[in-house]
Amino acid sequence: MVTVFGLSFVAIRVGLDEIPPFMLAALRFTLAALPAVFLVRRPAMPWTGVVAYGLAIGVFQFGLLFLGIALGMPAGLSSLVIQVQVFFTIALAVAFAGDRFRRWNALGAIVAAGGIVVLGGYKLASGASGTLAGFVAILGAALAWAAGNLIAKRAGADHDVDAFSLVVWSSLVPPLPLAVASYAFEGGPAAAHAVAGASWVAWACVAFMAWAATLFSYGAWNRLLHTYPTPLIAPFALLIPVAGLGSAALFLGERLALPQAAGVALVFAGLAVNVLGPLATRRASG
């Protein structure tokens, strides 16, 4: 799941060469929703929850993410900053979903976050910089992602909703608002002309984002949040920029510098503490 999320950054980067950001996101969710909504039963929950999830994940998360990039935040740095959603998600789950935050969750999150700081510091040292407005927009995207995580978790707990069904039907929500944003901010009909003239490579990127990153990865992510405590699962999202670095090195020829390797190692170490902490505690007490 995390590997697919990471690979999607390659698909986004390649797709953006031909299709503007808001329109690319609109196409992503259109292809995720159709024709799947005719094959998958509607989730057994109020429509308000389905719409709220679609707005949180599809419109606000991706809308604010792309807005932040348009306001001057580099894409690579944005992919790191948005991982603040891990801590937003844990805080919301502890406050509203009854999850418990244990000491190994805190230690693991701190160590893994240290790795993200190292990766971000390397980006800044390499010349990446962003605007305050763009940074605030990315933080808003992180909060929207966390809100979507909470909606999905509560949907599974309160209504026993199938995670895949929720992703499919909520994907009906984002295309229209994103298409309107594209028309308003991306040159009016120019975005539609870009779609009409897009190559098969761009459409393959859209298909990967829709079917692999949205339907598979978000479906699996929501299922994990429903099955396991949020403080155990949420930090795995910190692996997404790590997977992004690996996929960029593999498919785009980008090299992994020593500070980046150190940041990756810290992320893995923090996740190991988070996952294996309970086992070590039981062995120590036994």
N, C-alpha and C positions, 0 to 999 in steps of 0.2 A: 504494500500500500504506500509506504513512504517512498519507495523507489519510484513508483509511478508518479507520485506528487513531484518528486525531484525532476523526473524526465519531462514533466509538463512544462517546466521552465524553459527547456530547449524548444518545445513545441510553441510556446508563447513567443519566444524570441524570433523564431523563424516565421511564424504566422504574422507577427507585427511588421515584417518587411513588406507585406502586401495589403493587410487589412488594418484599419485604425482600431485602437484598443477597445472602445465601447462597443463597436460593431462586432469585433472578434468575440467579446464576451457574450453578446446577444446571440450570435451564431452558436456558440458553445452550448448555451442552455436550450436553444431551440432544438438542436440535434439530440440533446440529452432527453428532452421531453417527447419528441416525435420520432418514431411511432410508438415509443415505449408505453405511453399512457393508454393506448388501445389494447395493450397486452398485459398490463399489470393492474391489479385491483387497487382502487383508491384506498389510502390509509384510513383505518377506522379511528378517526379523530376529527374534531371540529375543523371546518375550513379555515377558521382564524389561525389555528396553529400551522397549517400547511402554508398559508400565505405569509405568516410571520417568518417561518423558516426560509421561504423563498426570498423574501425581502432582505433578511439578515445576511444570508450567504450569497445570494446571486446579485442583488442590487447594491447593498451597502458595502459588503466586504470587497467585491470586485470593483464596484463603482468608485469607492474611496481609494482603493489601491491604485487604480489607473489614474484617478485624479491626482493623487500624490505624486505619481511618476510624471504626469503632465505639468505639475507645479514645480518640478525641479529635483525630485528625489530619484537617484539612479536606481534602475531595476534591481541590481544585485544588492544594494544597500537596503532597498525596500523589502526584499525577501528575508532579510535578517531582522529588521525592525518589527515586521508584522508578527514575528514569533513571540512578541510580548503577549499575544493571545493566550499562550500557555498559562501564564500567571493570572490573566483575566478569567480564563476558563476555570481554573482551580478555585479562585476566590468566589466566583458565582456558584459553582457546584457546592462548595462548603456552606455558603450562605443560604442557598435556595433549594438544594437537592439532597441535603443531609449527608454528604460525603465527609469523611474524616481525613484530616491532614496530619500525617505521622512524621516523625523526625527524619526517617530515611527519605521520605518524599521531599522534605525541605532541603536536606543535604544534597540529594541527587539533583534537584532542580537548580540549586546554587552552582554546583560544579558544571552542569551542562550549560547553564546560562553564562558561566565564565568562558566556556568555549565559544558561544555566540558572540560575546564581547570581543574575544581575540579575533574572530573572523571579521567582525565589524571594524575593529581597530585597524586591521590590515587593509580593509577597503578604504578607510579614511586616509591611511598613510600612503596608499597608492594613488591618491588624488581624487577619490570619490567625495562628493560633498552634496548637501541638499539644502533646501530652503526650510524655514520654520513652518510655513503653511503646508508644504509637502509632508513634512514630518508629522504634523498634527493630523493630516488626512490619513496617513498610514496607521497612526495610533487609533483613529476612528475605525479603520478597516479591521484592526486587531480586535477591538471591542465588539464589532459586529460579528466577527467569526466566533468569538466567545459566546455571544448571545445565541447564535445559531446552535452551538454545541449544547448549551443548556436546554434550548427548545427540543432538540433531538433526544437528549437524555430524559427529559420529563415526559416526552411523548412515548418513549419506550416503557417508562415506569408506570405512567398513569393510564395508558391506553393499550399497552402491549403492541405498539405499532411496528410493522416491519420496516427496518431501516431503509432497504432498497426502495420500497414503495414510497416512502416519504421523499427521498431524493428525486425520484421520477416525477411525481405529481407537483412537487414544489418548483421543479424546473420550468413549469408553465408560467410562473410569476415573473422572472427577470427579463425575458426577451423584449417585451414592449417598453418598459421604463428605460432599459439600456439602449434600445433603438432610438427612442426619443432623445436621450442624452447624446447619442452619436450624431443625430441630425443637428442638434443645437450647438455642439462643440467641435464637430469634426468635418465641417465644411458642407453641411446640408446634403444634397444629393451625391456629393463626391464619395461618401462612404458606400452608398449603394453601387456606384460605378466601380469602386474598388472590389466589391464582392463579385460583381458580374465578370470582372476581368481576372479574378484570382486563379492561380495555377492549381494543378492537382496537389502540389506539395502543400500549399496553404490549406486546402480542404482536408488533406490527410492530417495536418496539425489540429484543425478544428475537430475532426473525428476522434483523434486521440484524447483531446481535452474533454470532449463530451462523454465518450464511452468508457475510457480508462480512468481519467482523473476525476470525473464527476460521478458517473454511475457506479463504477467499481470502488474507487478510493473513498469517496464520501459515504457510500453505502457501508463499506467495511468500517470506516472510522466511527460512524454513528452506532453500528452494532457493537463495537468495542466499548464505546462510552456507556452503552446500555448494560453491557455484561459485566464490566469491571469498574472499580472505583476510579473516578476522574483523575485524582492525583497520580495514579499509576499509569494511566494511558496518555494524558495530555502532554507530558514531556517528550513523548516520542515524536511530536511535531517538530521538535528541535532538530531532528534528523533530516527534515526536508531540505534546508539549505545545504546540508552535507551531501545529500543525494544529488542536489542540483549541481554542486561543484564537481562531483564524480561524473555525472552525465555530460556536463560541459567539457570536461577533460576528455571523455571518451568519444563524443560525437562532434564537438566544436574545436578540438585541438587546444583547449586552454590548459595551461600547466598549473599544478598545485604547488604553491610555494611552501617553504618550511613553516612559517607562522600559521598558514592555513591548515597544514597537517597537524600542528599542535592544537589548534582550535577544534579540529575534528576529533582528535584523541580525547580532549576534555569532554566533548559532548557524549561520546561513547562511554567514558568513565562515569559521568553523571547518570546516564541511563542505567548502567550496570548497578550503581548504588541504589537507584530507585526501584529496580526490579528485584535485585537479590538481597536487599536490606532485610526483608522479613525472614528469609531463610537463614541469614547470618544471625539474626537476633534469636531465632528459635534454637539454633545450634548452641549459641553462647549460653542461653538459659537452661539448656538441657544437660 
